[in-house]
Amino acid sequence: MSRSLDGLVLAPVADQAPGQVGTRTRFTYRERDGVIWADYAGGDVVRGHLVGTRRGDRLDFRYVQLEHDGTTSSGHCVSTVEELPDGRVRLAETWEWESREGAGTSVVEQVTEHDG
């Protein structure tokens, strides 16, 4: 199993569609005893939260977020935890909105202090 996500900050490597997370979104992860959760914000997202479980290198969680236009959205995501050659963490994600149309894949990677 890859190292703990607890305390790591991750960001998408590419922008998604409007009203979704993008490269300016930052996720701050917490992890304890197979439970994961995170707060996120930035870009089109005013505030978001996710909560779920980790089994090995597989995350399974639900997310909910508030966008700047006042709409709220929720969905489900399954991610695989990977370690990059430089030691940072990457999550390869497959997600689907449950409150609206849409599904896809994305990649988020650990942000280091000099990345901003």
PDB file as gemmi writes it, atoms N, CA and C in Angstrom:
CRYST1    1.000    1.000    1.000  90.00  90.00  90.00 P 1                      
ATOM      1  N   MET A   1       0.840  -1.182   0.000  1.00  0.00           N  
ATOM      2  CA  MET A   1       0.000   0.000   0.000  1.00  0.00           C  
ATOM      3  C   MET A   1       0.880   1.238   0.000  1.00  0.00           C  
ATOM      4  N   SER A   2       0.477   2.226  -0.779  1.00  0.00           N  
ATOM      5  CA  SER A   2       1.195   3.497  -0.828  1.00  0.00           C  
ATOM      6  C   SER A   2       1.085   4.209   0.506  1.00  0.00           C  
ATOM      7  N   ARG A   3       1.871   5.246   0.640  1.00  0.00           N  
ATOM      8  CA  ARG A   3       1.882   5.984   1.902  1.00  0.00           C  
ATOM      9  C   ARG A   3       0.549   6.668   2.171  1.00  0.00           C  
ATOM     10  N   SER A   4       0.380   7.102   3.405  1.00  0.00           N  
ATOM     11  CA  SER A   4      -0.848   7.741   3.846  1.00  0.00           C  
ATOM     12  C   SER A   4      -1.103   9.043   3.087  1.00  0.00           C  
ATOM     13  N   LEU A   5      -2.366   9.355   2.882  1.00  0.00           N  
ATOM     14  CA  LEU A   5      -2.763  10.620   2.274  1.00  0.00           C  
ATOM     15  C   LEU A   5      -2.928  11.719   3.327  1.00  0.00           C  
ATOM     16  N   ASP A   6      -2.833  11.355   4.600  1.00  0.00           N  
ATOM     17  CA  ASP A   6      -3.123  12.288   5.680  1.00  0.00           C  
ATOM     18  C   ASP A   6      -2.253  13.539   5.608  1.00  0.00           C  
ATOM     19  N   GLY A   7      -2.903  14.681   5.478  1.00  0.00           N  
ATOM     20  CA  GLY A   7      -2.211  15.960   5.439  1.00  0.00           C  
ATOM     21  C   GLY A   7      -1.716  16.386   4.076  1.00  0.00           C  
ATOM     22  N   LEU A   8      -1.887  15.550   3.045  1.00  0.00           N  
ATOM     23  CA  LEU A   8      -1.407  15.908   1.712  1.00  0.00           C  
ATOM     24  C   LEU A   8      -2.380  16.854   1.015  1.00  0.00           C  
ATOM     25  N   VAL A   9      -1.821  17.744   0.205  1.00  0.00           N  
ATOM     26  CA  VAL A   9      -2.614  18.642  -0.633  1.00  0.00           C  
ATOM     27  C   VAL A   9      -2.431  18.199  -2.075  1.00  0.00           C  
ATOM     28  N   LEU A  10      -3.546  17.977  -2.783  1.00  0.00           N  
ATOM     29  CA  LEU A  10      -3.505  17.526  -4.170  1.00  0.00           C  
ATOM     30  C   LEU A  10      -4.298  18.489  -5.043  1.00  0.00           C  
ATOM     31  N   ALA A  11      -3.936  18.525  -6.330  1.00  0.00           N  
ATOM     32  CA  ALA A  11      -4.619  19.392  -7.293  1.00  0.00           C  
ATOM     33  C   ALA A  11      -4.756  18.665  -8.621  1.00  0.00           C  
ATOM     34  N   PRO A  12      -5.835  18.936  -9.361  1.00  0.00           N  
ATOM     35  CA  PRO A  12      -5.997  18.351 -10.693  1.00  0.00           C  
ATOM     36  C   PRO A  12      -4.883  18.810 -11.632  1.00  0.00           C  
ATOM     37  N   VAL A  13      -4.483  17.929 -12.545  1.00  0.00           N  
ATOM     38  CA  VAL A  13      -3.450  18.284 -13.517  1.00  0.00           C  
ATOM     39  C   VAL A  13      -4.044  18.958 -14.744  1.00  0.00           C  
ATOM     40  N   ALA A  14      -5.392  18.914 -14.894  1.00  0.00           N  
ATOM     41  CA  ALA A  14      -6.065  19.550 -16.031  1.00  0.00           C  
ATOM     42  C   ALA A  14      -7.414  20.078 -15.571  1.00  0.00           C  
ATOM     43  N   ASP A  15      -7.909  21.094 -16.263  1.00  0.00           N  
ATOM     44  CA  ASP A  15      -9.232  21.635 -15.969  1.00  0.00           C  
ATOM     45  C   ASP A  15     -10.314  20.710 -16.505  1.00  0.00           C  
ATOM     46  N   GLN A  16     -11.430  20.652 -15.770  1.00  0.00           N  
ATOM     47  CA  GLN A  16     -12.615  19.934 -16.216  1.00  0.00           C  
ATOM     48  C   GLN A  16     -13.589  20.968 -16.787  1.00  0.00           C  
ATOM     49  N   ALA A  17     -14.826  20.593 -16.962  1.00  0.00           N  
ATOM     50  CA  ALA A  17     -15.852  21.507 -17.478  1.00  0.00           C  
ATOM     51  C   ALA A  17     -16.203  22.566 -16.437  1.00  0.00           C  
ATOM     52  N   PRO A  18     -16.806  23.678 -16.835  1.00  0.00           N  
ATOM     53  CA  PRO A  18     -17.223  24.709 -15.883  1.00  0.00           C  
ATOM     54  C   PRO A  18     -18.092  24.115 -14.770  1.00  0.00           C  
ATOM     55  N   GLY A  19     -17.918  24.636 -13.551  1.00  0.00           N  
ATOM     56  CA  GLY A  19     -18.672  24.138 -12.411  1.00  0.00           C  
ATOM     57  C   GLY A  19     -18.060  22.896 -11.794  1.00  0.00           C  
ATOM     58  N   GLN A  20     -16.894  22.515 -12.271  1.00  0.00           N  
ATOM     59  CA  GLN A  20     -16.218  21.347 -11.730  1.00  0.00           C  
ATOM     60  C   GLN A  20     -14.837  21.754 -11.239  1.00  0.00           C  
ATOM     61  N   VAL A  21     -14.143  20.818 -10.643  1.00  0.00           N  
ATOM     62  CA  VAL A  21     -12.807  21.116 -10.147  1.00  0.00           C  
ATOM     63  C   VAL A  21     -11.869  21.397 -11.312  1.00  0.00           C  
ATOM     64  N   GLY A  22     -10.825  22.154 -11.039  1.00  0.00           N  
ATOM     65  CA  GLY A  22      -9.841  22.485 -12.055  1.00  0.00           C  
ATOM     66  C   GLY A  22      -8.474  22.668 -11.422  1.00  0.00           C  
ATOM     67  N   THR A  23      -7.530  23.128 -12.200  1.00  0.00           N  
ATOM     68  CA  THR A  23      -6.144  23.225 -11.733  1.00  0.00           C  
ATOM     69  C   THR A  23      -5.980  24.178 -10.552  1.00  0.00           C  
ATOM     70  N   ARG A  24      -6.932  25.078 -10.334  1.00  0.00           N  
ATOM     71  CA  ARG A  24      -6.851  25.978  -9.185  1.00  0.00           C  
ATOM     72  C   ARG A  24      -7.516  25.411  -7.929  1.00  0.00           C  
ATOM     73  N   THR A  25      -8.139  24.233  -8.055  1.00  0.00           N  
ATOM     74  CA  THR A  25      -8.782  23.578  -6.920  1.00  0.00           C  
ATOM     75  C   THR A  25      -7.724  22.840  -6.100  1.00  0.00           C  
ATOM     76  N   ARG A  26      -7.814  22.961  -4.783  1.00  0.00           N  
ATOM     77  CA  ARG A  26      -6.894  22.262  -3.885  1.00  0.00           C  
ATOM     78  C   ARG A  26      -7.688  21.367  -2.942  1.00  0.00           C  
ATOM     79  N   PHE A  27      -7.273  20.108  -2.864  1.00  0.00           N  
ATOM     80  CA  PHE A  27      -7.871  19.115  -1.973  1.00  0.00           C  
ATOM     81  C   PHE A  27      -6.914  18.875  -0.816  1.00  0.00           C  
ATOM     82  N   THR A  28      -7.377  19.013   0.411  1.00  0.00           N  
ATOM     83  CA  THR A  28      -6.573  18.702   1.586  1.00  0.00           C  
ATOM     84  C   THR A  28      -7.126  17.415   2.189  1.00  0.00           C  
ATOM     85  N   TYR A  29      -6.356  16.340   2.050  1.00  0.00           N  
ATOM     86  CA  TYR A  29      -6.803  15.005   2.459  1.00  0.00           C  
ATOM     87  C   TYR A  29      -6.455  14.697   3.908  1.00  0.00           C  
ATOM     88  N   ARG A  30      -7.316  13.887   4.514  1.00  0.00           N  
ATOM     89  CA  ARG A  30      -7.083  13.306   5.830  1.00  0.00           C  
ATOM     90  C   ARG A  30      -7.343  11.809   5.701  1.00  0.00           C  
ATOM     91  N   GLU A  31      -6.659  11.031   6.517  1.00  0.00           N  
ATOM     92  CA  GLU A  31      -6.833   9.575   6.473  1.00  0.00           C  
ATOM     93  C   GLU A  31      -6.575   8.995   7.849  1.00  0.00           C  
ATOM     94  N   ARG A  32      -7.463   8.083   8.254  1.00  0.00           N  
ATOM     95  CA  ARG A  32      -7.272   7.397   9.517  1.00  0.00           C  
ATOM     96  C   ARG A  32      -8.028   6.068   9.496  1.00  0.00           C  
ATOM     97  N   ASP A  33      -7.318   4.978   9.747  1.00  0.00           N  
ATOM     98  CA  ASP A  33      -7.915   3.645   9.895  1.00  0.00           C  
ATOM     99  C   ASP A  33      -8.848   3.264   8.748  1.00  0.00           C  
ATOM    100  N   GLY A  34      -8.416   3.501   7.524  1.00  0.00           N  
ATOM    101  CA  GLY A  34      -9.192   3.118   6.361  1.00  0.00           C  
ATOM    102  C   GLY A  34     -10.282   4.096   5.965  1.00  0.00           C  
ATOM    103  N   VAL A  35     -10.388   5.203   6.691  1.00  0.00           N  
ATOM    104  CA  VAL A  35     -11.368   6.243   6.373  1.00  0.00           C  
ATOM    105  C   VAL A  35     -10.612   7.426   5.781  1.00  0.00           C  
ATOM    106  N   ILE A  36     -11.133   7.981   4.680  1.00  0.00           N  
ATOM    107  CA  ILE A  36     -10.535   9.169   4.069  1.00  0.00           C  
ATOM    108  C   ILE A  36     -11.582  10.269   4.008  1.00  0.00           C  
ATOM    109  N   TRP A  37     -11.116  11.509   4.076  1.00  0.00           N  
ATOM    110  CA  TRP A  37     -11.984  12.655   3.889  1.00  0.00           C  
ATOM    111  C   TRP A  37     -11.121  13.819   3.441  1.00  0.00           C  
ATOM    112  N   ALA A  38     -11.761  14.788   2.811  1.00  0.00           N  
ATOM    113  CA  ALA A  38     -11.018  15.951   2.339  1.00  0.00           C  
ATOM    114  C   ALA A  38     -11.964  17.144   2.220  1.00  0.00           C  
ATOM    115  N   ASP A  39     -11.381  18.311   2.380  1.00  0.00           N  
ATOM    116  CA  ASP A  39     -12.040  19.571   2.062  1.00  0.00           C  
ATOM    117  C   ASP A  39     -11.365  20.089   0.806  1.00  0.00           C  
ATOM    118  N   TYR A  40     -12.139  20.755  -0.055  1.00  0.00           N  
ATOM    119  CA  TYR A  40     -11.544  21.321  -1.254  1.00  0.00           C  
ATOM    120  C   TYR A  40     -12.236  22.611  -1.646  1.00  0.00           C  
ATOM    121  N   ALA A  41     -11.495  23.449  -2.353  1.00  0.00           N  
ATOM    122  CA  ALA A  41     -11.999  24.739  -2.827  1.00  0.00           C  
ATOM    123  C   ALA A  41     -11.040  25.264  -3.881  1.00  0.00           C  
ATOM    124  N   GLY A  42     -11.534  26.226  -4.664  1.00  0.00           N  
ATOM    125  CA  GLY A  42     -10.715  26.875  -5.678  1.00  0.00           C  
ATOM    126  C   GLY A  42     -11.324  26.752  -7.052  1.00  0.00           C  
ATOM    127  N   GLY A  43     -11.021  27.723  -7.897  1.00  0.00           N  
ATOM    128  CA  GLY A  43     -11.612  27.732  -9.230  1.00  0.00           C  
ATOM    129  C   GLY A  43     -13.101  27.983  -9.122  1.00  0.00           C  
ATOM    130  N   ASP A  44     -13.917  27.157  -9.772  1.00  0.00           N  
ATOM    131  CA  ASP A  44     -15.368  27.311  -9.746  1.00  0.00           C  
ATOM    132  C   ASP A  44     -16.001  26.807  -8.454  1.00  0.00           C  
ATOM    133  N   VAL A  45     -15.221  26.135  -7.602  1.00  0.00           N  
ATOM    134  CA  VAL A  45     -15.759  25.527  -6.384  1.00  0.00           C  
ATOM    135  C   VAL A  45     -15.510  26.437  -5.181  1.00  0.00           C  
ATOM    136  N   VAL A  46     -16.613  26.842  -4.524  1.00  0.00           N  
ATOM    137  CA  VAL A  46     -16.510  27.651  -3.304  1.00  0.00           C  
ATOM    138  C   VAL A  46     -16.074  26.770  -2.142  1.00  0.00           C  
ATOM    139  N   ARG A  47     -16.732  25.624  -1.998  1.00  0.00           N  
ATOM    140  CA  ARG A  47     -16.420  24.688  -0.928  1.00  0.00           C  
ATOM    141  C   ARG A  47     -16.884  23.303  -1.336  1.00  0.00           C  
ATOM    142  N   GLY A  48     -16.056  22.311  -1.050  1.00  0.00           N  
ATOM    143  CA  GLY A  48     -16.421  20.930  -1.324  1.00  0.00           C  
ATOM    144  C   GLY A  48     -15.917  20.016  -0.229  1.00  0.00           C  
ATOM    145  N   HIS A  49     -16.571  18.884  -0.091  1.00  0.00           N  
ATOM    146  CA  HIS A  49     -16.185  17.885   0.910  1.00  0.00           C  
ATOM    147  C   HIS A  49     -16.316  16.509   0.276  1.00  0.00           C  
ATOM    148  N   LEU A  50     -15.429  15.616   0.666  1.00  0.00           N  
ATOM    149  CA  LEU A  50     -15.560  14.229   0.255  1.00  0.00           C  
ATOM    150  C   LEU A  50     -15.305  13.337   1.453  1.00  0.00           C  
ATOM    151  N   VAL A  51     -15.912  12.160   1.427  1.00  0.00           N  
ATOM    152  CA  VAL A  51     -15.735  11.192   2.509  1.00  0.00           C  
ATOM    153  C   VAL A  51     -15.902   9.791   1.937  1.00  0.00           C  
ATOM    154  N   GLY A  52     -15.057   8.872   2.426  1.00  0.00           N  
ATOM    155  CA  GLY A  52     -15.138   7.511   1.929  1.00  0.00           C  
ATOM    156  C   GLY A  52     -14.145   6.601   2.613  1.00  0.00           C  
ATOM    157  N   THR A  53     -13.789   5.542   1.907  1.00  0.00           N  
ATOM    158  CA  THR A  53     -12.918   4.515   2.476  1.00  0.00           C  
ATOM    159  C   THR A  53     -11.716   4.261   1.580  1.00  0.00           C  
ATOM    160  N   ARG A  54     -10.693   3.693   2.205  1.00  0.00           N  
ATOM    161  CA  ARG A  54      -9.504   3.249   1.478  1.00  0.00           C  
ATOM    162  C   ARG A  54      -9.242   1.794   1.823  1.00  0.00           C  
ATOM    163  N   ARG A  55      -9.111   0.991   0.760  1.00  0.00           N  
ATOM    164  CA  ARG A  55      -8.710  -0.407   0.920  1.00  0.00           C  
ATOM    165  C   ARG A  55      -7.511  -0.618   0.015  1.00  0.00           C  
ATOM    166  N   GLY A  56      -6.346  -0.773   0.611  1.00  0.00           N  
ATOM    167  CA  GLY A  56      -5.122  -0.863  -0.174  1.00  0.00           C  
ATOM    168  C   GLY A  56      -4.890   0.456  -0.885  1.00  0.00           C  
ATOM    169  N   ASP A  57      -4.749   0.397  -2.198  1.00  0.00           N  
ATOM    170  CA  ASP A  57      -4.534   1.616  -2.985  1.00  0.00           C  
ATOM    171  C   ASP A  57      -5.801   2.055  -3.712  1.00  0.00           C  
ATOM    172  N   ARG A  58      -6.962   1.630  -3.232  1.00  0.00           N  
ATOM    173  CA  ARG A  58      -8.241   1.992  -3.849  1.00  0.00           C  
ATOM    174  C   ARG A  58      -9.053   2.858  -2.891  1.00  0.00           C  
ATOM    175  N   LEU A  59      -9.460   4.031  -3.388  1.00  0.00           N  
ATOM    176  CA  LEU A  59     -10.339   4.921  -2.641  1.00  0.00           C  
ATOM    177  C   LEU A  59     -11.732   4.833  -3.239  1.00  0.00           C  
ATOM    178  N   ASP A  60     -12.745   4.876  -2.395  1.00  0.00           N  
ATOM    179  CA  ASP A  60     -14.140   4.876  -2.836  1.00  0.00           C  
ATOM    180  C   ASP A  60     -14.849   5.923  -1.995  1.00  0.00           C  
ATOM    181  N   PHE A  61     -15.294   7.012  -2.631  1.00  0.00           N  
ATOM    182  CA  PHE A  61     -15.883   8.090  -1.843  1.00  0.00           C  
ATOM    183  C   PHE A  61     -17.004   8.820  -2.570  1.00  0.00           C  
ATOM    184  N   ARG A  62     -17.790   9.534  -1.787  1.00  0.00           N  
ATOM    185  CA  ARG A  62     -18.812  10.435  -2.292  1.00  0.00           C  
ATOM    186  C   ARG A  62     -18.322  11.867  -2.057  1.00  0.00           C  
ATOM    187  N   TYR A  63     -18.733  12.770  -2.946  1.00  0.00           N  
ATOM    188  CA  TYR A  63     -18.341  14.171  -2.814  1.00  0.00           C  
ATOM    189  C   TYR A  63     -19.556  15.069  -3.004  1.00  0.00           C  
ATOM    190  N   VAL A  64     -19.499  16.248  -2.409  1.00  0.00           N  
ATOM    191  CA  VAL A  64     -20.536  17.260  -2.550  1.00  0.00           C  
ATOM    192  C   VAL A  64     -19.853  18.617  -2.607  1.00  0.00           C  
ATOM    193  N   GLN A  65     -20.359  19.509  -3.449  1.00  0.00           N  
ATOM    194  CA  GLN A  65     -19.693  20.800  -3.586  1.00  0.00           C  
ATOM    195  C   GLN A  65     -20.683  21.921  -3.890  1.00  0.00           C  
ATOM    196  N   LEU A  66     -20.258  23.141  -3.562  1.00  0.00           N  
ATOM    197  CA  LEU A  66     -21.001  24.365  -3.831  1.00  0.00           C  
ATOM    198  C   LEU A  66     -20.200  25.172  -4.833  1.00  0.00           C  
ATOM    199  N   GLU A  67     -20.851  25.558  -5.941  1.00  0.00           N  
ATOM    200  CA  GLU A  67     -20.174  26.363  -6.955  1.00  0.00           C  
ATOM    201  C   GLU A  67     -20.480  27.847  -6.733  1.00  0.00           C  
ATOM    202  N   HIS A  68     -19.705  28.704  -7.394  1.00  0.00           N  
ATOM    203  CA  HIS A  68     -19.867  30.155  -7.255  1.00  0.00           C  
ATOM    204  C   HIS A  68     -21.239  30.650  -7.691  1.00  0.00           C  
ATOM    205  N   ASP A  69     -21.910  29.928  -8.587  1.00  0.00           N  
ATOM    206  CA  ASP A  69     -23.242  30.368  -9.031  1.00  0.00           C  
ATOM    207  C   ASP A  69     -24.350  29.947  -8.065  1.00  0.00           C  
ATOM    208  N   GLY A  70     -23.967  29.323  -6.936  1.00  0.00           N  
ATOM    209  CA  GLY A  70     -24.938  28.939  -5.913  1.00  0.00           C  
ATOM    210  C   GLY A  70     -25.498  27.547  -6.055  1.00  0.00           C  
ATOM    211  N   THR A  71     -25.124  26.830  -7.103  1.00  0.00           N  
ATOM    212  CA  THR A  71     -25.620  25.467  -7.262  1.00  0.00           C  
ATOM    213  C   THR A  71     -24.788  24.497  -6.428  1.00  0.00           C  
ATOM    214  N   THR A  72     -25.436  23.410  -6.037  1.00  0.00           N  
ATOM    215  CA  THR A  72     -24.743  22.333  -5.336  1.00  0.00           C  
ATOM    216  C   THR A  72     -24.808  21.086  -6.201  1.00  0.00           C  
ATOM    217  N   SER A  73     -23.799  20.248  -6.073  1.00  0.00           N  
ATOM    218  CA  SER A  73     -23.722  19.012  -6.855  1.00  0.00           C  
ATOM    219  C   SER A  73     -23.087  17.936  -6.002  1.00  0.00           C  
ATOM    220  N   SER A  74     -23.414  16.679  -6.316  1.00  0.00           N  
ATOM    221  CA  SER A  74     -22.819  15.561  -5.586  1.00  0.00           C  
ATOM    222  C   SER A  74     -22.548  14.414  -6.550  1.00  0.00           C  
ATOM    223  N   GLY A  75     -21.620  13.549  -6.138  1.00  0.00           N  
ATOM    224  CA  GLY A  75     -21.269  12.431  -6.991  1.00  0.00           C  
ATOM    225  C   GLY A  75     -20.475  11.368  -6.271  1.00  0.00           C  
ATOM    226  N   HIS A  76     -20.015  10.397  -7.043  1.00  0.00           N  
ATOM    227  CA  HIS A  76     -19.274   9.238  -6.544  1.00  0.00           C  
ATOM    228  C   HIS A  76     -17.980   9.097  -7.329  1.00  0.00           C  
ATOM    229  N   CYS A  77     -16.911   8.712  -6.637  1.00  0.00           N  
ATOM    230  CA  CYS A  77     -15.600   8.580  -7.274  1.00  0.00           C  
ATOM    231  C   CYS A  77     -14.874   7.354  -6.738  1.00  0.00           C  
ATOM    232  N   VAL A  78     -14.184   6.666  -7.626  1.00  0.00           N  
ATOM    233  CA  VAL A  78     -13.264   5.590  -7.259  1.00  0.00           C  
ATOM    234  C   VAL A  78     -11.895   5.991  -7.788  1.00  0.00           C  
ATOM    235  N   SER A  79     -10.891   5.951  -6.921  1.00  0.00           N  
ATOM    236  CA  SER A  79      -9.541   6.389  -7.288  1.00  0.00           C  
ATOM    237  C   SER A  79      -8.523   5.312  -6.967  1.00  0.00           C  
ATOM    238  N   THR A  80      -7.448   5.315  -7.730  1.00  0.00           N  
ATOM    239  CA  THR A  80      -6.302   4.450  -7.456  1.00  0.00           C  
ATOM    240  C   THR A  80      -5.134   5.325  -7.040  1.00  0.00           C  
ATOM    241  N   VAL A  81      -4.524   4.984  -5.910  1.00  0.00           N  
ATOM    242  CA  VAL A  81      -3.382   5.739  -5.389  1.00  0.00           C  
ATOM    243  C   VAL A  81      -2.112   5.215  -6.056  1.00  0.00           C  
ATOM    244  N   GLU A  82      -1.322   6.137  -6.621  1.00  0.00           N  
ATOM    245  CA  GLU A  82      -0.056   5.784  -7.262  1.00  0.00           C  
ATOM    246  C   GLU A  82       1.044   6.663  -6.688  1.00  0.00           C  
ATOM    247  N   GLU A  83       2.262   6.167  -6.712  1.00  0.00           N  
ATOM    248  CA  GLU A  83       3.394   6.981  -6.301  1.00  0.00           C  
ATOM    249  C   GLU A  83       4.208   7.352  -7.537  1.00  0.00           C  
ATOM    250  N   LEU A  84       4.475   8.650  -7.692  1.00  0.00           N  
ATOM    251  CA  LEU A  84       5.259   9.149  -8.824  1.00  0.00           C  
ATOM    252  C   LEU A  84       6.746   8.911  -8.584  1.00  0.00           C  
ATOM    253  N   PRO A  85       7.562   8.906  -9.628  1.00  0.00           N  
ATOM    254  CA  PRO A  85       9.000   8.681  -9.476  1.00  0.00           C  
ATOM    255  C   PRO A  85       9.670   9.658  -8.506  1.00  0.00           C  
ATOM    256  N   ASP A  86       9.125  10.893  -8.396  1.00  0.00           N  
ATOM    257  CA  ASP A  86       9.719  11.878  -7.485  1.00  0.00           C  
ATOM    258  C   ASP A  86       9.191  11.758  -6.050  1.00  0.00           C  
ATOM    259  N   GLY A  87       8.357  10.716  -5.795  1.00  0.00           N  
ATOM    260  CA  GLY A  87       7.868  10.465  -4.443  1.00  0.00           C  
ATOM    261  C   GLY A  87       6.512  11.089  -4.135  1.00  0.00           C  
ATOM    262  N   ARG A  88       6.024  11.947  -5.026  1.00  0.00           N  
ATOM    263  CA  ARG A  88       4.704  12.535  -4.800  1.00  0.00           C  
ATOM    264  C   ARG A  88       3.609  11.508  -5.090  1.00  0.00           C  
ATOM    265  N   VAL A  89       2.405  11.802  -4.606  1.00  0.00           N  
ATOM    266  CA  VAL A  89       1.258  10.918  -4.781  1.00  0.00           C  
ATOM    267  C   VAL A  89       0.389  11.410  -5.930  1.00  0.00           C  
ATOM    268  N   ARG A  90      -0.135  10.458  -6.705  1.00  0.00           N  
ATOM    269  CA  ARG A  90      -1.087  10.740  -7.785  1.00  0.00           C  
ATOM    270  C   ARG A  90      -2.323   9.867  -7.550  1.00  0.00           C  
ATOM    271  N   LEU A  91      -3.511  10.442  -7.804  1.00  0.00           N  
ATOM    272  CA  LEU A  91      -4.751   9.680  -7.781  1.00  0.00           C  
ATOM    273  C   LEU A  91      -5.321   9.652  -9.191  1.00  0.00           C  
ATOM    274  N   ALA A  92      -5.526   8.455  -9.726  1.00  0.00           N  
ATOM    275  CA  ALA A  92      -6.194   8.269 -11.009  1.00  0.00           C  
ATOM    276  C   ALA A  92      -7.661   8.007 -10.695  1.00  0.00           C  
ATOM    277  N   GLU A  93      -8.544   8.929 -11.117  1.00  0.00           N  
ATOM    278  CA  GLU A  93      -9.927   8.930 -10.667  1.00  0.00           C  
ATOM    279  C   GLU A  93     -10.920   8.601 -11.785  1.00  0.00           C  
ATOM    280  N   THR A  94     -11.962   7.875 -11.418  1.00  0.00           N  
ATOM    281  CA  THR A  94     -13.115   7.655 -12.273  1.00  0.00           C  
ATOM    282  C   THR A  94     -14.319   8.131 -11.475  1.00  0.00           C  
ATOM    283  N   TRP A  95     -15.035   9.127 -12.007  1.00  0.00           N  
ATOM    284  CA  TRP A  95     -16.098   9.768 -11.237  1.00  0.00           C  
ATOM    285  C   TRP A  95     -17.392   9.852 -12.040  1.00  0.00           C  
ATOM    286  N   GLU A  96     -18.479  10.020 -11.300  1.00  0.00           N  
ATOM    287  CA  GLU A  96     -19.790  10.182 -11.917  1.00  0.00           C  
ATOM    288  C   GLU A  96     -20.635  11.075 -11.032  1.00  0.00           C  
ATOM    289  N   TRP A  97     -21.224  12.094 -11.637  1.00  0.00           N  
ATOM    290  CA  TRP A  97     -22.172  12.930 -10.904  1.00  0.00           C  
ATOM    291  C   TRP A  97     -23.402  12.105 -10.587  1.00  0.00           C  
ATOM    292  N   GLU A  98     -23.968  12.291  -9.400  1.00  0.00           N  
ATOM    293  CA  GLU A  98     -25.226  11.642  -9.033  1.00  0.00           C  
ATOM    294  C   GLU A  98     -26.380  12.645  -9.034  1.00  0.00           C  
ATOM    295  N   SER A  99     -26.059  13.928  -8.936  1.00  0.00           N  
ATOM    296  CA  SER A  99     -27.096  14.959  -8.869  1.00  0.00           C  
ATOM    297  C   SER A  99     -27.340  15.640 -10.215  1.00  0.00           C  
ATOM    298  N   ARG A 100     -26.518  15.306 -11.197  1.00  0.00           N  
ATOM    299  CA  ARG A 100     -26.665  15.877 -12.533  1.00  0.00           C  
ATOM    300  C   ARG A 100     -26.005  14.943 -13.539  1.00  0.00           C  
ATOM    301  N   GLU A 101     -26.121  15.252 -14.803  1.00  0.00           N  
ATOM    302  CA  GLU A 101     -25.515  14.428 -15.850  1.00  0.00           C  
ATOM    303  C   GLU A 101     -23.995  14.610 -15.860  1.00  0.00           C  
ATOM    304  N   GLY A 102     -23.295  13.540 -16.197  1.00  0.00           N  
ATOM    305  CA  GLY A 102     -21.864  13.648 -16.408  1.00  0.00           C  
ATOM    306  C   GLY A 102     -21.052  12.602 -15.680  1.00  0.00           C  
ATOM    307  N   ALA A 103     -19.969  12.195 -16.316  1.00  0.00           N  
ATOM    308  CA  ALA A 103     -19.041  11.215 -15.762  1.00  0.00           C  
ATOM    309  C   ALA A 103     -17.720  11.394 -16.496  1.00  0.00           C  
ATOM    310  N   GLY A 104     -16.647  10.894 -15.901  1.00  0.00           N  
ATOM    311  CA  GLY A 104     -15.363  11.003 -16.577  1.00  0.00           C  
ATOM    312  C   GLY A 104     -14.218  10.483 -15.747  1.00  0.00           C  
ATOM    313  N   THR A 105     -13.034  10.816 -16.186  1.00  0.00           N  
ATOM    314  CA  THR A 105     -11.822  10.453 -15.470  1.00  0.00           C  
ATOM    315  C   THR A 105     -10.996  11.716 -15.261  1.00  0.00           C  
ATOM    316  N   SER A 106     -10.174  11.692 -14.241  1.00  0.00           N  
ATOM    317  CA  SER A 106      -9.282  12.819 -13.970  1.00  0.00           C  
ATOM    318  C   SER A 106      -8.080  12.312 -13.197  1.00  0.00           C  
ATOM    319  N   VAL A 107      -7.089  13.171 -13.099  1.00  0.00           N  
ATOM    320  CA  VAL A 107      -5.872  12.866 -12.354  1.00  0.00           C  
ATOM    321  C   VAL A 107      -5.588  14.039 -11.436  1.00  0.00           C  
ATOM    322  N   VAL A 108      -5.327  13.738 -10.164  1.00  0.00           N  
ATOM    323  CA  VAL A 108      -4.875  14.761  -9.230  1.00  0.00           C  
ATOM    324  C   VAL A 108      -3.518  14.331  -8.686  1.00  0.00           C  
ATOM    325  N   GLU A 109      -2.650  15.305  -8.470  1.00  0.00           N  
ATOM    326  CA  GLU A 109      -1.308  15.009  -7.974  1.00  0.00           C  
ATOM    327  C   GLU A 109      -0.993  15.873  -6.774  1.00  0.00           C  
ATOM    328  N   GLN A 110      -0.129  15.339  -5.932  1.00  0.00           N  
ATOM    329  CA  GLN A 110       0.320  16.062  -4.746  1.00  0.00           C  
ATOM    330  C   GLN A 110       0.997  17.353  -5.126  1.00  0.00           C  
ATOM    331  N   VAL A 111       0.630  18.425  -4.420  1.00  0.00           N  
ATOM    332  CA  VAL A 111       1.220  19.736  -4.625  1.00  0.00           C  
ATOM    333  C   VAL A 111       2.293  19.935  -3.558  1.00  0.00           C  
ATOM    334  N   THR A 112       3.468  20.369  -3.974  1.00  0.00           N  
ATOM    335  CA  THR A 112       4.515  20.679  -3.018  1.00  0.00           C  
ATOM    336  C   THR A 112       4.496  22.174  -2.738  1.00  0.00           C  
ATOM    337  N   GLU A 113       5.183  22.613  -1.706  1.00  0.00           N  
ATOM    338  CA  GLU A 113       5.151  24.020  -1.309  1.00  0.00           C  
ATOM    339  C   GLU A 113       5.497  24.959  -2.446  1.00  0.00           C  
ATOM    340  N   HIS A 114       6.498  24.614  -3.262  1.00  0.00           N  
ATOM    341  CA  HIS A 114       6.903  25.520  -4.345  1.00  0.00           C  
ATOM    342  C   HIS A 114       5.939  25.489  -5.524  1.00  0.00           C  
ATOM    343  N   ASP A 115       4.987  24.506  -5.541  1.00  0.00           N  
ATOM    344  CA  ASP A 115       3.969  24.478  -6.589  1.00  0.00           C  
ATOM    345  C   ASP A 115       2.885  25.504  -6.345  1.00  0.00           C  
ATOM    346  N   GLY A 116       2.744  25.965  -5.091  1.00  0.00           N  
ATOM    347  CA  GLY A 116       1.696  26.923  -4.750  1.00  0.00           C  
ATOM    348  C   GLY A 116       0.474  26.192  -4.405  1.00  0.00           C  
TER     349      GLY A 116                                                      
END                                                                             
